[in-house]
Amino acid sequence: QNLLSCMVEHGVKYAVFSSSAAVYGEPENIPIKEEDPTDPKNPYGATKLAMEQMFKWSAMAYGIKYVSLRYFNACGAHPDGRIGEDHDPETHLIPIVLQAACGERDKIAIFGDDYPTPDGTCIRDYVHVCDLARAHIAAVRYLMNGGESGIFNLGNGVGFSVKEVIKAAEEVVGRKIPTVIEGRRAGDPARLVASSEKARQVLGWEPRYVDIRKIIDTAWNWHSENPKGFAGDDEELDIDIDELIDKR
């Protein structure tokens, strides 16, 4: 609310919001489209949906135009390994798997192998961070060129199971990654796969990283050089945004 109030006060008319596929909860249809029902199952998804509603109301009241980008599973790293994914605690599958490959974890917990999927593990749609960066640029250009407010899914449109991701990671790193089967986590849908056709048609956006092995390879370039994350790394990062996006 404070952000929106400041936008109104200072005459800021455009916003691009990083939303999430978590707003859908347990989807009724696969692939998921933007007009499908939203029913978040956790506070994270609920707050994202609440922000989308606030942008909608602000658009009606104050003329703010916005684009909400619903990320599916963001992953990967800068292709040359300078920037990677480092959370504390880490909760995302690919960095957890690669931490195990680096020896920073003993094994990987697979939460449930009895889902209604081909191998029994959850299926997710993985989208590379550089593709997400390009989508943000496309959204800004769309708004500044007169585009109307809208919501867009960002995903590859292809799902990979937990076991498939681990197998792909093993192929990338060239070693076996130990796993253990544990119980399901509450609120984990069996499948989350995006339809990003609207983003293709309206924003002109299309993911370039569609091979899960190539996505993992970019992450491995960073994790293998930074097994403990950014801890103790005081090197100043110098990233040229032109390396991440296409100017066209």
N, C-alpha and C positions, 0 to 999 in steps of 0.2 A: 504494500500500500504506500509506503514511504517513497519507493522508487517511482511509482505511477504519479504520485502527487508532485514530485520533483520534475517529472517529464512535463506535466501540465503547466507547472509554474514557469518553466524555462522554454516552453514552446517546442519541445521535442516531439516530433510527430510519428516517428518510426521506431519499432522495436522488433528484434528477433529473439525469441525465447527458446532455450534448450529444454524441451519437455522430454517425455519418456514413454516407451511402450507400456510401462507399468500402469498407465491410466486405464488400460483395457481389462486388467485382471485376467480372469479365465475366459479366453475368447470363444465366441460362438462359431466363428468361421475362420478358416485358414485358406489363403493368406488374409491377414487383417487389413481392412480398409479404414480410412479415416472416419467414415460415417458409421462404422460399427459401434455397438453399445460400449460405453465406458463404465467400468465397475472395479475400481482399484481395490486391491486386497491388502495393501500395506500403507503406512503413513507417507512413504516416499511418493507413491503413485497418487495418493489423495492430495498431497500438496501441489504436485504438478498440475493436476486437474483443476484445483482451486485457482492457481495462477492463470491458467487458460481462461477460466471464467472471468477473472478480474480484468484481463486484457480485453475480453469481449465487451464487458460493461463499459470499460474506459473508452473503447472504440465508439460505442453508441453515445456516450455522454460527452466526450471531448474530441472526437475525430481522430484519435490515435489509430494508426494502422500498424498491424502486427503480423508476424509470421511465427507460428509455433511449430518447431521441428521435433517430432516425436522419434527420438533415437531408439533403435533396438539395441543390440549388445555392442557398444563401442569397444574397440580393441585395436591392437597393433601399435606401431611406434613410428617415429620419423624414420624414413628409409635409410639414412646414413647412421642411425643409432645414437644421435645426439640427445633425443628426448624420448622418454619411455613412460610407462605406467607404473606409479609407485604410490600405493595407499597404505595407511597404517590404521587399522588392520586391513590386509588385502582381502577382498571379497569376490573379485572377478576371476572367472575360471582360467583364462589363458595365462595371466601372470602367476596364478597359483601353480599351474602345471609347470611353468618355466622355472619357478622358484625351486620346485622339486628337482627339475633337471639340473639346476645349479648346485644342488646339495643343501639348499637353505630350508628344505622341508623333507621329512622322511618319506612321506607318501601323500597321495591325493585321496580325499574322501569323495566318493560318489554318492550323492544323497538320493537314494532310491533307484532301483533297477527293475521296478515292476510297473512302470508307466505304460500306457497304451501306445507305445512307439515301437518301431522294428527291433531295437535292441534293449528296450525297457528303460532307457535313460532319457532325460528331458532334452528337447530339441529347441535350439535358439538360432536366431538370425544375427550373424556377426557382421558389423560394418566398420570399416577402417577409419581411424581418426582423421586421416588426411582427406578421405571422402567427406567426412562430416565438416571439416574446415571449408572445403569447396562448396558444400551445401549452404553454409552460412553466408559466404560471399554471394552466392547466387540469390539467396533470400534478400539480402540488402539491396542488390541491384534491382531485383523484382519490385520491391517496395518503392525505391527511388525513381523507378520508371513508371510509376502510376499503378502498380498492382494493388489489388484489394487484399484485405486481411484474409488469412487462411491458415489451415492446419495441414501439415505434411508428414507422412511417415518417411523415415530414413532407414532403409535396410537393403540387403542384397536380394531378398525374395527367395533365398535358399536357406534351409535349415540344416544344422549339423547337431547331432546328439553329443552328449558329454563324452561318451566313449569314442565317437568319431574324432572329436577335438583332441583327445588324449593320443589317439593313434596317429593323427596328423602331426602332433607335436613330437612324438617319438621319431617319426620319419625325418623331421626337420633337424632335431638335435642329435640323431644317430645313437640313441640309447633308450633302454627300457625305463619307463616311469612307473614306479610302484603305486598301486591303488588299493583302496579298501571300500567295501560297500557298507553304507550306513543307511539309516532310515530316511524317509522323505522329510523335506523341510515343509513346514506349513505354508500354504499360499503359493507354492511353485506350480505354475501351469505345465501341462505336459508339452505343449507346443506354443511357441511364439514366433511367427514368421510374417514378415511385412509384405504388403503390396505397396510398392513405391511408385506406382504408375502415375499418380497425380504429380509427384515431384518431377518425374521425367517430362510430363507434358507441359506443366505450368512453369517450373523453374528451369527446365532444360538441364536438370541434374541426373547424372547416372554414375553409379559406383564403378570405380576402376579396379578396385581390389575385390575380386569375386572368388578367387581360389583361397580356401582356408589355409592352405600350406604357405602361400605367399604372405598372407596376413600374419601368420605365426612367425614366419621367417623375419619379418621386420621387427616384431617384438623380441625375438631371440637375439637379434643383433644388439639390442640394448641390454637385455637381461644378462647375456653372457659376459658383457663388459662391466655391468653394474649389479652383481648378484645381491648386494645389500641395498639396492636402490640408490637414491640420491644422497644418502647419509654420508657426510664427510666430504662431499664433492662441492668445492667452492668455485669451480671453474665457471666463468661467465658464459652464458649461452648466447650465441649469435645466430639466430634463425631468420632467414629471409622468407617472408610470407610468399614471395613469388615462386619459391620452390614448392609450395604446397598447393597452389591454385593455378588454374589456367586462366590467363587474362582474357580469353575470348568470351 
